[in-house]
Amino acid sequence: MTAATATWHKSACSLCENKRGIQIQTDGRRFAKIRGDKEHVATARLHLAGARSASPSAG
């Protein structure tokens, strides 16, 4: 992955009922990283525990 191909996108977590904000880094058409969106109101001080346990193939 290079800086030229990596892009961050804002979205919402579908694993929790609060739909906390997340940021997804993509490399082409592949998800490279997922992190909490610190600018999102519902995510500002919370940890996204489900993001670590979710299977990449879960749909």
Secondary structure, DSSP 8 states (H G I E B T S, - for coil): --TTTEEEEEEE-SSSTT--EEEEEEETTEEEEEEE-TTSTTTTT---THHHHS-TT--
